[in-house]
Amino acid sequence: MKNQKKKSIKGIALIVWIITIIILLIVVGITIVVLIKSNKTLNNDIETSEEKELRGTRTLLEMYKNAENCETVDCTDETHLHIGDYVEGYLPDNMDAEVEVGKEETGYEEENGEKQKYEVEENMTWRVLGLSEDENHILLTSENPMRKTVIEDENPYLILQGAEAYIYCEDTLDKICSIYDNTELADEVRSIKIEDINRVLGVELGTDEDGNEIVYQKDESEKTNIDENGTLGEIYEYKEGDYAPENYVIDMAKKEGKTIVGITEKKVGDTIKGTAYYYDYYTNSQFNISQKAYDMLFQGTTGEENCSKAYWLASPSTTADSYVQYSVGFVGDNVVGDPSIYTGLEMFNSFGEWNAFSLAVRPVISLKSDVTEKEIRKAENQNPTVDEWTYINTEDMAEGTIEGEEGQIKVQLHDLIIP
């Protein structure tokens, strides 16, 4: 009986020992698994940290060049930066910056004498416009145009008028856009120009085999002229009685006892070369740009939406044929679904006639070439909700003719033969 009890106790002890060993093995196994998982997690954290560091050192210029041969629609590669992509992180140095432009800069004066005013918009959304001409800078432009500071339902567009508009449009538009300057991130802040649009669309200016100045697409095997204006390169010689915007600005300044520098009076016998041209997107179906790029440049600029987003280009030009038209560039058209790019909207002509128009202002940021993702990043959401542009441009065109001799071409007396 005692032997049976001893055997029973030994059997129980053996079972307990085996169970204990099994439990220890399970605990050791769990510990090993936890350690392995922890080690993997640590390694993953280190890899993620290294990847983040790599992303932080990539410049936006490198990202743009990474995407040069990418043909993926709606590309999500975080190392790529395409025309039309949204970016985040750009803010001006002074969020309270504002600027005013008066009659001497725009040719237009409010009835109450107030100047046209612009202020920084806190929620401005930025998109990639492409490369600068020297290909060393990423260009950004705004999703929506800049809104002029207005009261209630007043027109938020910039009004340009007459001779002053033609002479000073580049400086005036650049001055307005300058409120978005950031000295650490941007080399230049200015208005958009027709050259910016040309680069996106692959349009260049040159000459054909006969030496005629033309506008064409650089990717075409043959240089087909897409200019619908037809006077590019034409020469006009001023005759007595003609008007010139330079003369008008100088004459009006003299009446006010002021001196104008930087521009020269035109005289009988002087010549001027035609620089104006325009082309439209749909007539030239060979244009090959992404939907993103198209929307960024043209959405809302056509007659279907009352040209609500049609905008100025800081690109003055002249049409020189039987008379001279002095123009300021713009993007937009009154034909539904037919966005056009013009170097000119006539502000003044050699008959002394003037016009006024109101269009939007669109800024361009030329980023420093070493700007990285740490400072400005590609937005994770490439379809963001942005403030809806609901302003309909119904401003009637103002027009008139100069009364008097202000602005007329003067005869060079020393060229006359006096008997």
Residue pairs with C-beta under 8 A, 6 or more apart in sequence:
55 78
55 373
56 372
56 373
56 374
57 372
57 374
58 79
58 372
58 373
59 369
59 370
59 371
59 372
60 81
60 87
60 138
60 367
60 371
60 372
60 373
60 376
61 136
61 137
61 138
61 369
61 371
63 79
63 80
63 81
63 373
63 378
64 81
64 82
64 128
64 131
64 138
66 77
66 79
66 80
66 81
67 75
67 77
67 80
67 81
67 82
70 77
70 80
70 82
73 290
73 291
74 382
75 82
76 382
78 378
81 87
81 128
81 138
81 378
82 128
82 290
82 292
83 128
83 129
83 130
83 200
83 289
83 290
83 292
83 293
83 296
84 127
84 128
84 290
84 292
84 293
84 295
84 296
85 127
85 128
85 292
85 378
85 379
85 382
86 125
86 126
86 127
86 143
86 378
86 379
86 381
86 382
86 384
87 126
87 127
87 128
87 140
87 376
87 377
87 378
87 379
88 126
88 376
88 377
88 378
88 379
89 375
89 376
89 377
90 126
90 140
90 182
90 185
90 365
90 376
91 182
92 120
92 179
92 180
92 181
92 182
93 181
93 182
93 183
94 120
94 179
95 120
95 122
96 119
96 120
97 119
97 120
97 179
97 180
97 181
98 117
98 118
98 119
98 120
98 149
98 179
99 117
99 118
99 175
99 176
99 178
99 179
100 115
100 116
100 117
100 118
101 115
101 116
101 158
101 172
101 175
101 176
102 109
102 115
102 116
103 109
103 164
104 164
104 168
105 164
105 168
105 171
105 172
105 175
106 116
106 158
106 159
106 160
106 161
106 164
106 165
106 168
106 172
107 160
107 161
107 162
107 163
107 164
107 165
107 347
107 354
107 356
108 116
108 159
108 160
108 161
108 165
108 356
110 116
116 148
116 158
116 159
117 148
117 149
118 146
118 147
118 148
118 149
118 176
118 179
118 361
119 149
119 179
120 179
120 180
121 146
121 147
123 386
123 387
124 142
124 143
124 144
124 180
125 142
125 143
125 144
125 384
125 386
126 140
126 141
126 142
126 143
126 365
127 140
127 141
127 142
127 143
127 296
128 138
128 139
128 140
129 139
129 140
129 141
129 192
129 196
129 200
129 296
129 364
130 138
130 139
130 196
130 199
130 200
131 137
131 138
131 139
131 199
132 138
132 139
132 366
133 195
133 199
136 369
137 187
137 366
137 367
137 368
137 369
138 366
138 367
138 371
139 196
139 364
139 365
139 366
139 367
140 364
140 365
140 367
141 192
141 196
141 296
141 362
141 363
141 364
141 365
142 362
142 363
143 296
143 386
144 309
144 386
144 387
144 389
145 309
145 311
145 360
145 361
145 362
145 389
146 176
146 177
146 360
146 361
146 362
146 363
147 156
147 391
148 155
148 156
148 157
148 158
148 361
150 156
155 358
155 391
155 393
155 394
155 395
156 391
157 358
157 359
157 360
157 361
157 391
157 393
157 395
158 173
158 176
158 312
158 358
158 359
158 360
158 361
159 356
159 357
159 358
159 395
160 169
160 172
160 312
160 328
160 347
160 356
160 357
160 358
160 359
161 347
161 354
161 355
161 356
161 357
161 398
162 245
162 248
162 347
162 348
162 354
162 355
162 356
163 245
163 246
163 248
163 249
163 326
163 347
163 348
163 354
163 407
164 245
164 249
165 172
165 328
165 347
165 348
165 356
166 245
166 316
166 326
166 327
166 328
166 347
166 348
167 245
167 246
167 249
167 263
167 316
169 312
169 314
169 316
169 328
170 191
170 314
170 315
170 316
173 190
173 191
173 312
173 314
173 361
174 189
174 190
174 191
174 314
176 191
176 361
176 363
177 189
177 190
177 191
177 361
177 362
177 363
177 364
178 189
178 190
180 189
180 363
180 365
181 189
182 189
182 365
184 368
184 375
185 365
185 367
185 368
185 371
185 375
185 376
186 365
186 366
186 367
186 368
187 366
187 367
187 368
188 365
188 366
189 363
189 364
189 365
189 366
190 314
190 363
190 364
190 366
191 312
191 313
191 314
191 361
191 362
191 363
191 364
192 311
192 313
192 314
192 362
192 363
192 364
193 313
193 314
193 315
193 329
193 364
194 313
194 315
194 329
194 341
194 342
194 343
195 315
196 364
197 203
197 297
197 313
197 331
197 341
198 204
198 205
198 341
200 289
200 293
200 297
201 217
201 281
201 287
201 289
201 341
202 217
202 218
202 219
202 287
202 288
203 215
203 216
203 217
203 218
203 226
203 279
204 215
204 216
204 217
204 218
205 213
205 214
205 215
205 232
205 277
206 213
206 214
206 216
206 223
207 213
207 214
208 214
208 223
208 225
212 225
212 233
213 232
213 233
214 223
214 225
214 227
214 232
215 225
215 226
215 227
215 232
215 277
215 279
216 223
216 224
216 225
216 226
217 224
217 226
217 284
217 286
217 287
219 286
219 288
220 286
226 279
226 283
226 284
227 277
227 278
227 279
228 277
228 278
228 279
228 280
228 283
229 276
229 277
229 278
229 319
229 344
231 274
231 276
231 319
231 320
231 321
232 274
232 275
232 276
232 277
233 273
233 274
234 273
234 274
234 320
234 321
235 271
235 272
235 273
235 274
235 320
236 271
236 272
236 273
236 274
236 320
236 321
236 323
236 324
236 350
237 269
237 270
237 271
238 244
238 266
238 267
238 268
238 269
238 270
238 271
238 272
238 350
238 409
239 268
239 409
240 268
240 409
240 411
241 408
241 409
242 266
242 268
242 323
242 324
242 350
242 408
242 409
243 348
243 349
243 350
243 351
243 352
243 402
243 407
243 408
243 409
244 265
244 266
244 324
244 350
244 407
244 409
245 326
245 347
245 348
245 407
246 263
246 264
246 265
246 266
247 265
247 266
247 406
247 407
247 408
247 409
247 410
248 348
248 402
248 406
248 407
249 260
249 263
250 260
250 263
250 265
251 405
251 406
251 407
252 406
253 259
253 260
255 406
265 410
266 272
266 409
267 409
267 410
267 411
267 412
268 409
268 410
268 411
268 412
268 415
269 412
269 415
270 409
272 318
272 320
272 324
273 318
273 320
274 318
274 319
274 320
274 321
275 317
275 318
275 343
276 317
276 318
276 319
276 325
276 327
276 342
276 343
276 344
277 317
277 343
278 340
278 341
278 342
278 343
278 344
279 340
279 341
280 333
280 338
280 339
280 340
280 341
281 287
281 294
281 298
281 338
281 339
281 340
281 341
282 337
282 338
282 339
283 338
297 331
297 339
298 331
298 339
299 309
300 307
300 308
300 309
300 310
300 389
301 307
301 309
301 310
301 311
301 331
301 332
301 333
301 339
302 332
302 333
302 335
302 336
302 337
302 338
302 339
303 333
303 334
303 335
303 336
303 338
304 336
304 337
305 392
306 392
306 393
306 394
307 332
307 333
307 334
307 393
308 389
308 390
308 391
308 392
308 393
309 332
309 360
309 389
310 330
310 331
310 332
310 333
310 359
310 360
310 393
311 330
311 331
311 332
311 359
311 360
311 361
311 362
312 328
312 329
312 330
312 359
312 360
312 361
312 362
313 328
313 329
313 330
313 331
313 341
313 342
313 343
314 329
315 328
315 329
315 343
316 326
316 327
316 328
316 329
316 343
316 344
317 327
317 328
317 329
317 343
317 344
318 324
318 325
318 326
318 327
318 344
319 325
319 327
319 344
319 346
323 349
323 350
323 351
324 349
324 350
325 344
325 346
325 348
325 349
325 350
326 346
326 347
326 348
326 349
327 342
327 343
327 344
327 345
327 346
327 347
328 344
328 345
328 347
329 341
329 342
329 343
329 344
329 345
330 342
330 345
330 357
330 359
331 339
331 340
331 341
331 342
332 339
332 340
332 359
333 339
333 340
345 355
345 357
345 359
346 355
347 354
347 355
347 356
347 357
348 354
348 355
351 401
352 401
352 402
352 407
352 408
353 399
353 400
353 401
353 402
354 399
354 400
354 401
354 402
355 397
355 398
355 399
356 397
356 398
356 399
357 395
357 397
358 393
358 395
359 393
360 393
367 376
